[in-house]
Amino acid sequence: MKVAVNRAWTRRRFLRSAAQMMAALAAGGTIVTDALALQDKQSGLDVDPALAQFSRQYMQAKHAPGMTLGLVHSDRSTATGVFGLSDRAQNQPVRPEMLFEVGSISKSFCALSLLQMHEEGKLDLQRPVLEYLPTLPLETPHGAITVHHLLTHSSGLPRNARSFMIDPDVRPVQTFKPGTKFQYSNLGFLILGKLAETIDDRPYATVLQERILDPLSMTATQPAISIEVCRNEAQSYVTPHGDSRRGHDAALKIEPPHVVRTAAGCVASTAADMNRYMTMLLEHGNGAKKRVVSEESFALFTTPYIDAPGFGDHKEAYYGYGIGISTVDGHKVLHHTGGMTSFASSMQVDLDGGVAAFASINAMQGYRPTPVTKYALQVLRAAAEKKPVPAPEAIA
């Protein structure tokens, strides 16, 4: 993909940035490089510097080691940016080709795969999941749990049950009548991943590869996190257990490689590939090579089924099928965050404005970079509507 040079990057700005970096090094502070590299068309050159500046300020305020950023403009041109460091000890910067774990944004991949199976007549979304997976050790005293309930986090199941599926003595207990309220459940999507494997009769990673990644030409994205995949990720960091300085970069330690294969959060991707994914969402399911889901299935995907106030840092929010849904300035916005052991991510897709943003940070300190993606939408919309760039909100 051709990389276009940002004309706003002048010699004066370069020297100023270099001076700031040397000053930060002398002070022992966090280094955040100014490296917003525009790809494809040069849309929004006059507004991207504002977003780059806010991104740097956010990272400094949050003591983030590094960040990758993906943007989709209203004309479907894209941009990717890398900021800060992957390896702090070696002073190695984040590179565009490095993988970042997207966390629970993976749930939307799972939902779209299941919607494909629904289109193929293989899956009834309103059918109890125990009819498909009769050996699941679930206690359901408040009513049958359908696939729809699992997709919308309204099953009544607890948030997590790590030993579920491997320990026969673990029997998660439902706590309320399905469909009556929102209760986020990673366990629910672990079950949905097993459902996808059962229906397709193949490993979940293969399901994602062939149903989502290949049609979107997401060639860098990995559908399961393995030790080998971790070697291609940005070096990631975590706050030591019990460290009282949580949220301060001096407390961060390197996270060792790990394995994640469950549908609740198994995808590792680049900003460029996430741009392809978000473009498909802006196109209502139409991918680079073929449709991922039909217009009818996309409508099911984006229906606000259940009230989920505060989800994804949106005061008013609903949940669809593996995706959060909010109305922002009169626009329908799809959104999700993702938190892994040592990565924090955020995705915002403005369906009405035709713009989208993804950001991921290579550390877990209890926050998600949602302020960056929210401001990115404002900047991108201002460019599309030929309006002045709004000032960002104060960083909390």
C-alpha positions as CSV (number, residue, x, y, z in Angstrom):
1,M,0.0,0.0,0.0
2,K,1.4,3.4,-1.0
3,V,2.3,5.7,1.9
4,A,1.7,9.4,1.4
5,V,3.7,12.0,3.2
6,N,1.9,14.3,5.5
7,R,2.6,17.8,4.2
8,A,2.0,19.3,7.6
9,W,5.2,17.6,8.8
10,T,7.7,20.5,8.3
11,R,11.4,20.8,9.2
12,R,10.4,23.2,12.0
13,R,8.0,20.6,13.5
14,F,10.6,17.9,13.1
15,L,13.3,19.9,15.0
16,R,10.7,20.9,17.7
17,S,9.7,17.2,18.1
18,A,13.3,16.2,18.3
19,A,14.0,18.8,21.0
20,Q,11.0,17.6,22.9
21,M,12.2,14.0,22.7
22,M,15.7,14.9,24.0
23,A,14.2,16.8,26.8
24,A,11.9,13.9,27.7
25,L,14.9,11.6,27.6
26,A,16.9,13.8,29.9
27,A,14.0,13.9,32.3
28,G,13.4,10.2,32.2
29,G,9.9,10.6,30.9
30,T,7.7,8.7,28.6
31,I,8.6,9.2,24.9
32,V,5.8,9.5,22.4
33,T,6.9,9.8,18.8
34,D,5.0,11.9,16.2
35,A,4.5,9.3,13.5
36,L,1.0,9.6,11.9
37,A,1.6,8.1,8.5
38,L,-1.2,8.6,6.0
39,Q,-2.0,5.9,3.6
40,D,-4.0,5.9,0.3
41,K,-5.5,9.3,-0.4
42,Q,-4.3,12.3,1.5
43,S,-7.7,13.1,3.0
44,G,-7.8,15.2,6.1
45,L,-4.2,16.4,6.1
46,D,-5.4,19.7,7.6
47,V,-7.0,18.0,10.6
48,D,-4.8,15.0,11.4
49,P,-2.1,17.0,13.2
50,A,-4.8,17.9,15.8
51,L,-5.5,14.3,16.4
52,A,-1.8,13.4,16.5
53,Q,-1.3,16.1,19.1
54,F,-4.2,14.8,21.2
55,S,-3.0,11.2,20.9
56,R,0.5,12.3,22.2
57,Q,-1.1,14.2,25.1
58,Y,-3.3,11.3,26.0
59,M,-0.5,8.8,26.0
60,Q,1.7,11.1,28.2
61,A,-1.2,11.7,30.6
62,K,-1.9,7.9,30.8
63,H,1.7,6.8,30.9
64,A,1.1,4.6,27.8
65,P,4.2,3.0,26.3
66,G,3.0,2.9,22.7
67,M,-0.1,3.0,20.6
68,T,-1.4,2.1,17.1
69,L,-4.1,4.0,15.5
70,G,-6.4,3.3,12.5
71,L,-8.7,5.8,10.7
72,V,-11.3,5.5,8.0
73,H,-12.3,8.7,6.3
74,S,-15.7,9.4,4.8
75,D,-14.4,8.7,1.2
76,R,-13.1,5.3,2.5
77,S,-9.5,6.4,2.3
78,T,-7.6,5.2,5.4
79,A,-4.8,6.2,7.7
80,T,-2.7,4.4,10.2
81,G,-0.5,5.9,12.9
82,V,2.1,4.6,15.4
83,F,3.1,6.4,18.5
84,G,5.6,5.7,21.3
85,L,7.6,2.6,22.2
86,S,7.1,-1.1,21.8
87,D,10.2,-2.0,23.8
88,R,11.0,0.7,26.4
89,A,14.3,-1.0,27.6
90,Q,15.6,-1.1,24.0
91,N,14.0,2.3,23.0
92,Q,12.3,0.5,20.1
93,P,9.4,2.3,18.5
94,V,6.0,0.8,17.7
95,R,6.0,-0.2,14.0
96,P,2.8,-0.4,11.8
97,E,3.2,-4.1,11.1
98,M,3.2,-5.0,14.8
99,L,0.2,-6.9,16.1
100,F,-2.0,-5.6,18.9
101,E,-4.5,-7.8,20.8
102,V,-8.0,-6.3,20.2
103,G,-9.6,-8.0,23.1
104,S,-13.4,-8.0,23.3
105,I,-13.7,-6.3,19.9
106,S,-13.2,-10.0,18.9
107,K,-16.8,-10.6,20.0
108,S,-18.1,-8.7,17.0
109,F,-16.1,-11.1,14.7
110,C,-17.9,-14.0,16.4
111,A,-21.3,-12.5,16.0
112,L,-20.8,-11.9,12.3
113,S,-19.6,-15.5,11.8
114,L,-22.8,-16.8,13.6
115,L,-25.0,-14.5,11.5
116,Q,-23.5,-16.1,8.4
117,M,-24.5,-19.5,9.7
118,H,-28.0,-18.1,10.4
119,E,-28.1,-17.0,6.8
120,E,-27.1,-20.5,5.7
121,G,-30.0,-22.0,7.6
122,K,-27.6,-23.7,10.1
123,L,-28.5,-21.6,13.2
124,D,-31.7,-20.4,14.8
125,L,-30.9,-17.4,16.9
126,Q,-34.0,-17.9,19.0
127,R,-33.3,-21.6,19.7
128,P,-31.9,-22.6,23.2
129,V,-28.2,-23.1,23.0
130,L,-28.5,-26.3,25.0
131,E,-30.3,-27.8,22.1
132,Y,-27.1,-27.3,20.0
133,L,-24.7,-28.1,22.9
134,P,-26.6,-30.4,25.2
135,T,-23.6,-31.3,27.3
136,L,-22.9,-27.8,28.5
137,P,-22.8,-27.9,32.3
138,L,-25.1,-24.9,32.9
139,E,-27.6,-24.2,35.7
140,T,-30.6,-22.3,34.2
141,P,-33.2,-21.9,36.9
142,H,-34.6,-18.7,35.4
143,G,-35.3,-19.9,31.9
144,A,-33.8,-21.3,28.7
145,I,-30.8,-19.4,27.2
146,T,-31.0,-18.7,23.5
147,V,-28.2,-17.8,21.1
148,H,-29.8,-14.3,21.0
149,H,-29.4,-14.0,24.8
150,L,-25.7,-14.9,24.6
151,L,-25.0,-12.5,21.7
152,T,-26.6,-9.7,23.6
153,H,-25.1,-10.4,27.1
154,S,-28.6,-10.9,28.5
155,S,-28.4,-14.6,29.4
156,G,-28.0,-14.1,33.1
157,L,-24.7,-16.0,33.1
158,P,-21.8,-14.7,35.2
159,R,-19.0,-12.6,33.6
160,N,-16.3,-15.2,33.7
161,A,-15.7,-18.9,34.4
162,R,-12.2,-19.6,33.3
163,S,-12.3,-23.4,34.1
164,F,-15.7,-23.9,32.4
165,M,-15.5,-26.6,29.6
166,I,-12.5,-28.3,31.2
167,D,-13.6,-28.9,34.8
168,P,-16.9,-30.9,35.0
169,D,-17.5,-29.7,38.5
170,V,-17.8,-26.1,37.4
171,R,-21.5,-25.4,36.7
172,P,-22.2,-21.7,36.1
173,V,-25.5,-20.6,37.5
174,Q,-27.9,-18.2,35.8
175,T,-28.8,-15.2,38.0
176,F,-31.9,-13.7,36.3
177,K,-34.5,-14.3,33.6
178,P,-32.9,-14.2,30.2
179,G,-33.6,-11.1,28.1
180,T,-34.5,-8.9,31.0
181,K,-31.3,-7.0,31.5
182,F,-27.7,-6.5,30.3
183,Q,-24.9,-8.3,32.2
184,Y,-21.6,-8.5,30.4
185,S,-20.4,-12.2,30.1
186,N,-17.2,-13.4,28.6
187,L,-18.5,-16.8,29.4
188,G,-21.4,-16.3,27.1
189,F,-19.0,-15.7,24.1
190,L,-16.8,-18.7,25.1
191,I,-20.0,-20.7,24.6
192,L,-20.7,-19.0,21.3
193,G,-17.2,-19.9,20.1
194,K,-17.9,-23.5,20.9
195,L,-21.2,-23.2,19.1
196,A,-19.5,-21.9,16.0
197,E,-17.0,-24.8,16.1
198,T,-19.8,-27.3,16.5
199,I,-21.9,-26.0,13.6
200,D,-19.0,-25.6,11.2
201,D,-17.2,-28.7,12.5
202,R,-13.8,-27.1,12.5
203,P,-11.6,-25.1,14.9
204,Y,-12.8,-21.6,15.8
205,A,-9.7,-20.0,14.4
206,T,-10.5,-21.6,11.0
207,V,-14.0,-20.3,11.3
208,L,-12.8,-16.7,11.7
209,Q,-10.1,-17.1,9.1
210,E,-12.4,-18.3,6.3
211,R,-15.6,-16.4,7.3
212,I,-14.2,-13.0,8.2
213,L,-10.5,-12.5,7.7
214,D,-10.1,-13.9,4.1
215,P,-13.1,-12.1,2.7
216,L,-11.8,-8.8,4.1
217,S,-8.1,-9.4,3.0
218,M,-7.1,-9.1,6.6
219,T,-3.8,-10.9,5.8
220,A,-1.9,-9.8,8.9
221,T,-4.6,-10.6,11.5
222,Q,-4.4,-13.7,13.6
223,P,-7.6,-15.5,14.7
224,A,-6.0,-17.0,17.7
225,I,-3.2,-15.8,20.0
226,S,-0.3,-18.2,20.4
227,I,3.3,-18.1,21.6
228,E,4.3,-17.6,18.0
229,V,1.8,-14.8,17.4
230,C,3.1,-13.0,20.5
231,R,6.5,-12.8,18.9
232,N,5.0,-10.6,16.2
233,E,3.1,-8.4,18.7
234,A,4.3,-5.1,20.1
235,Q,6.0,-5.7,23.4
236,S,3.3,-5.4,26.0
237,Y,3.3,-4.4,29.6
238,V,1.2,-5.0,32.7
239,T,1.0,-3.5,36.2
240,P,2.5,-6.0,38.7
241,H,-0.2,-7.6,40.9
242,G,-0.7,-5.7,44.1
243,D,1.4,-2.7,43.0
244,S,-0.1,0.4,44.6
245,R,1.2,2.6,41.8
246,R,-1.3,1.2,39.3
247,G,-1.6,3.5,36.3
248,H,2.0,4.8,36.6
249,D,4.4,3.7,33.9
250,A,7.3,3.2,36.4
251,A,5.3,0.2,37.8
252,L,4.9,-1.6,34.4
253,K,6.6,-4.9,33.8
254,I,6.8,-7.0,30.6
255,E,4.1,-9.5,30.0
256,P,5.3,-12.9,28.9
257,P,3.8,-14.7,25.8
258,H,0.5,-16.4,26.3
259,V,-2.3,-18.3,24.5
260,V,-5.9,-17.2,23.9
261,R,-8.2,-19.1,21.7
262,T,-11.7,-18.3,23.0
263,A,-14.2,-16.1,21.1
264,A,-14.4,-13.6,24.0
265,G,-11.0,-12.1,22.9
266,C,-8.7,-14.1,20.6
267,V,-7.9,-11.7,17.7
268,A,-4.6,-9.9,17.2
269,S,-4.5,-7.4,14.4
270,T,-2.8,-4.3,12.9
271,A,-4.3,-0.9,12.5
272,A,-4.3,-1.3,8.7
273,D,-6.3,-4.6,9.0
274,M,-8.7,-3.1,11.5
275,N,-9.3,-0.3,8.9
276,R,-10.4,-3.0,6.5
277,Y,-12.8,-4.4,9.2
278,M,-14.2,-1.0,10.0
279,T,-14.7,-0.2,6.3
280,M,-16.8,-3.4,6.0
281,L,-18.9,-2.2,8.9
282,L,-19.4,1.2,7.3
283,E,-20.4,-0.7,4.1
284,H,-23.1,-2.6,6.1
285,G,-21.3,-6.0,5.7
286,N,-19.9,-5.6,2.3
287,G,-16.2,-6.7,2.3
288,A,-13.2,-6.2,0.0
289,K,-13.8,-9.6,-1.8
290,K,-17.4,-10.3,-1.1
291,R,-20.2,-9.6,1.4
292,V,-19.5,-10.8,4.9
293,V,-23.1,-10.7,5.9
294,S,-26.3,-9.6,4.1
295,E,-28.0,-6.3,4.6
296,E,-30.7,-8.1,6.6
297,S,-28.1,-9.8,8.9
298,F,-26.3,-6.5,9.3
299,A,-29.6,-5.0,10.5
300,L,-29.8,-7.8,13.1
301,F,-26.2,-7.2,14.1
302,T,-26.8,-3.4,14.7
303,T,-30.2,-3.6,16.4
304,P,-30.1,-2.1,19.9
305,Y,-31.7,-5.0,21.7
306,I,-30.9,-4.2,25.3
307,D,-30.1,-1.1,27.4
308,A,-26.4,-1.1,28.4
309,P,-25.9,2.3,30.1
310,G,-22.2,3.3,30.3
311,F,-21.0,0.5,28.1
312,G,-17.9,1.6,26.2
313,D,-17.7,4.9,28.0
314,H,-21.0,6.0,26.4
315,K,-23.5,7.4,28.9
316,E,-26.4,6.1,26.8
317,A,-25.6,2.8,25.1
318,Y,-27.3,-0.4,23.9
319,Y,-26.0,-3.7,22.9
320,G,-26.6,-5.5,19.6
321,Y,-25.0,-8.7,18.5
322,G,-21.4,-8.5,19.8
323,I,-21.3,-4.7,19.4
324,G,-22.3,-1.6,21.4
325,I,-24.6,0.9,19.9
326,S,-25.1,4.6,20.8
327,T,-26.4,7.7,19.3
328,V,-23.8,10.5,19.2
329,D,-24.8,14.0,17.8
330,G,-27.7,12.3,16.1
331,H,-25.5,9.7,14.4
332,K,-25.6,5.9,15.0
333,V,-22.2,4.8,16.3
334,L,-21.1,1.2,16.7
335,H,-18.5,0.7,19.4
336,H,-16.6,-1.7,21.5
337,T,-13.6,-1.7,23.8
338,G,-11.1,-4.5,24.5
339,G,-9.0,-5.3,27.5
340,M,-6.5,-8.1,27.5
341,T,-3.8,-8.9,30.1
342,S,-1.4,-6.4,28.5
343,F,-3.4,-4.5,25.8
344,A,-6.2,-2.0,25.8
345,S,-8.2,-1.2,22.7
346,S,-11.2,0.9,21.4
347,M,-13.2,0.9,18.2
348,Q,-15.8,3.5,17.1
349,V,-17.7,3.3,13.8
350,D,-20.0,6.2,12.9
351,L,-22.4,4.7,10.4
352,D,-24.2,7.9,9.6
353,G,-21.0,10.0,9.3
354,G,-19.2,7.4,7.4
355,V,-16.0,7.5,9.5
356,A,-14.3,5.1,11.9
357,A,-11.4,4.8,14.3
358,F,-9.5,2.1,16.1
359,A,-6.8,2.5,18.8
360,S,-4.8,0.0,20.9
361,I,-2.2,0.6,23.6
362,N,0.4,-2.0,24.5
363,A,-0.2,-2.0,28.3
364,M,-3.0,-2.7,30.7
365,Q,-3.4,0.0,33.4
366,G,-7.2,-0.2,33.8
367,Y,-8.3,2.2,31.0
368,R,-9.2,2.0,27.4
369,P,-8.1,4.5,24.7
370,T,-11.8,5.5,24.0
371,P,-11.1,9.3,24.3
372,V,-8.7,8.9,21.3
373,T,-11.2,7.1,19.1
374,K,-14.1,9.4,20.2
375,Y,-12.0,12.5,19.3
376,A,-10.9,10.8,16.1
377,L,-14.6,10.6,15.0
378,Q,-15.0,14.3,15.7
379,V,-11.9,15.2,13.7
380,L,-12.8,13.0,10.8
381,R,-16.4,14.3,10.7
382,A,-15.2,17.9,10.8
383,A,-13.0,17.1,7.7
384,A,-15.9,15.5,5.9
385,E,-18.3,18.3,6.7
386,K,-15.6,21.0,6.0
387,K,-16.0,22.4,9.5
388,P,-13.4,23.6,12.0
389,V,-11.7,21.0,14.1
390,P,-13.3,20.9,17.5
391,A,-11.2,21.1,20.6
392,P,-10.8,17.8,22.5
393,E,-12.3,17.3,25.9
394,A,-9.9,17.5,28.9
395,I,-8.1,14.2,29.6
396,A,-9.3,12.7,32.8
